[in-house]
């Protein structure tokens, strides 16, 4: 079982990676243009970018790893570990607040891909019919 310093270090790394994943989902904007209310300093009302499978896998991996550490937390925690746990909680809350818009973005992307698929199928059928006519 890892010691307090190891747990704090583990959570510190996870917090940094989670922040990176979450920040990468938000569109780049000049922070002075819009009101700020996310800990990262990025506007919360902007629709996130569509998450890549790698980003989703990275988020899930970090959450699963942190879940293992959370289950093994000792009763007594030092100030550094408490700080890292607090920051982890903020990152998870950020993720929770972004999940509905991530979901909507993925639904829009799926609809766009379906429209593109229909367009390609239609073009293929047109090309096939054109060859038959010649």
C-alpha positions as CSV (number, residue, x, y, z in Angstrom):
1,X,0.0,0.0,0.0
2,X,1.5,3.4,-1.0
3,X,2.4,5.9,1.7
4,X,0.8,9.4,2.0
5,X,3.6,11.0,0.0
6,X,3.2,8.5,-2.8
7,X,-0.6,8.9,-2.8
8,X,-0.3,12.7,-2.9
9,X,2.2,12.4,-5.8
10,X,-0.1,10.0,-7.6
11,X,-3.1,12.3,-7.3
12,X,-1.0,15.3,-8.3
13,X,-0.1,13.5,-11.6
14,X,-3.7,12.4,-12.1
15,X,-4.9,16.0,-11.5
16,X,-2.5,17.4,-14.1
17,X,-3.5,14.8,-16.7
18,X,-7.2,15.3,-16.0
19,X,-6.8,19.0,-16.3
20,X,-5.0,18.5,-19.6
21,X,-7.7,16.3,-21.0
22,X,-10.5,18.6,-19.9
23,X,-8.7,21.7,-21.2
24,X,-8.1,20.0,-24.6
25,X,-11.9,19.5,-25.0
26,X,-12.6,23.2,-24.6
27,X,-12.3,25.5,-27.7
28,X,-9.5,28.0,-27.7
29,X,-10.9,31.5,-27.0
30,X,-9.4,34.7,-25.7
31,X,-10.3,34.6,-22.0
32,X,-10.8,38.4,-22.0
33,X,-13.7,38.0,-24.4
34,X,-16.1,36.0,-22.2
35,X,-16.9,35.6,-18.5
36,X,-14.9,33.0,-16.7
37,X,-16.2,30.5,-14.3
38,X,-14.1,27.3,-14.7
39,X,-11.0,26.7,-12.5
40,X,-8.9,26.4,-15.7
41,X,-9.9,29.9,-16.7
42,X,-11.8,28.8,-19.7
43,X,-15.5,29.8,-20.2
44,X,-17.9,27.1,-19.1
45,X,-20.6,27.8,-21.6
46,X,-18.6,27.0,-24.7
47,X,-19.5,23.7,-26.3
48,X,-16.5,21.3,-26.0
49,X,-14.8,19.8,-29.0
50,X,-15.8,16.2,-29.9
51,X,-13.7,14.0,-27.6
52,X,-11.5,11.5,-29.4
53,X,-11.5,7.8,-28.4
54,X,-8.0,8.4,-27.0
55,X,-9.2,11.3,-24.9
56,X,-12.1,9.3,-23.5
57,X,-9.8,6.3,-22.8
58,X,-7.4,8.6,-21.1
59,X,-10.1,10.1,-18.9
60,X,-11.5,6.7,-18.0
61,X,-8.0,5.3,-17.3
62,X,-7.3,8.2,-14.9
63,X,-10.6,7.9,-13.1
64,X,-10.2,4.1,-12.7
65,X,-6.7,4.5,-11.4
66,X,-7.8,7.2,-8.9
67,X,-10.7,5.0,-7.9
68,X,-8.2,2.4,-6.8
69,X,-6.3,4.9,-4.7
70,X,-9.4,6.3,-3.2
71,X,-10.4,2.8,-2.0
72,X,-7.1,2.5,-0.2
73,X,-7.0,5.9,1.4
74,X,-5.9,5.8,5.1
75,X,-8.0,7.5,7.7
76,X,-5.2,9.9,8.6
77,X,-4.2,12.2,5.7
78,X,-1.6,15.0,5.6
79,X,-2.2,18.5,4.3
80,X,-0.6,17.7,0.9
81,X,-2.8,14.7,0.3
82,X,-5.9,16.7,1.4
83,X,-5.0,19.4,-1.1
84,X,-4.5,16.9,-3.9
85,X,-7.8,15.2,-3.1
86,X,-9.6,18.6,-3.1
87,X,-8.1,19.3,-6.5
88,X,-9.1,15.9,-7.8
89,X,-12.6,16.6,-6.6
90,X,-12.6,19.8,-8.6
91,X,-11.4,18.0,-11.7
92,X,-14.2,15.4,-11.4
93,X,-16.7,18.2,-10.9
94,X,-15.4,19.9,-14.0
95,X,-15.8,16.6,-15.9
96,X,-19.3,16.2,-14.5
97,X,-20.3,19.7,-15.7
98,X,-18.9,19.0,-19.1
99,X,-20.4,15.6,-19.7
100,X,-23.8,16.8,-21.0
101,X,-22.2,19.1,-23.5
102,X,-19.6,16.4,-24.5
103,X,-22.6,14.1,-25.1
104,X,-24.3,16.7,-27.2
105,X,-21.1,17.3,-29.2
106,X,-20.7,13.6,-29.8
107,X,-24.4,13.3,-30.9
108,X,-23.9,16.2,-33.4
109,X,-20.7,14.5,-34.7
110,X,-22.5,11.2,-35.1
111,X,-25.3,13.0,-37.1
112,X,-22.7,14.7,-39.3
113,X,-21.0,11.4,-40.0
114,X,-24.3,9.8,-40.8
115,X,-25.2,12.6,-43.3
116,X,-21.7,12.2,-44.8
117,X,-22.3,8.4,-45.1
118,X,-25.6,8.9,-46.8
119,X,-24.0,11.4,-49.2
120,X,-21.2,9.0,-50.1
121,X,-23.7,6.1,-50.6
122,X,-25.8,8.4,-52.8
123,X,-22.8,9.4,-54.9
124,X,-21.8,5.8,-55.3
125,X,-25.3,4.8,-56.4
126,X,-25.3,7.7,-58.9
127,X,-21.9,6.7,-60.2
128,X,-23.1,3.1,-60.6
129,X,-26.2,4.2,-62.5
130,X,-24.2,6.5,-64.7
131,X,-21.9,3.6,-65.7
132,X,-25.0,1.4,-66.5
133,X,-26.4,4.2,-68.7
134,X,-23.2,4.5,-70.8
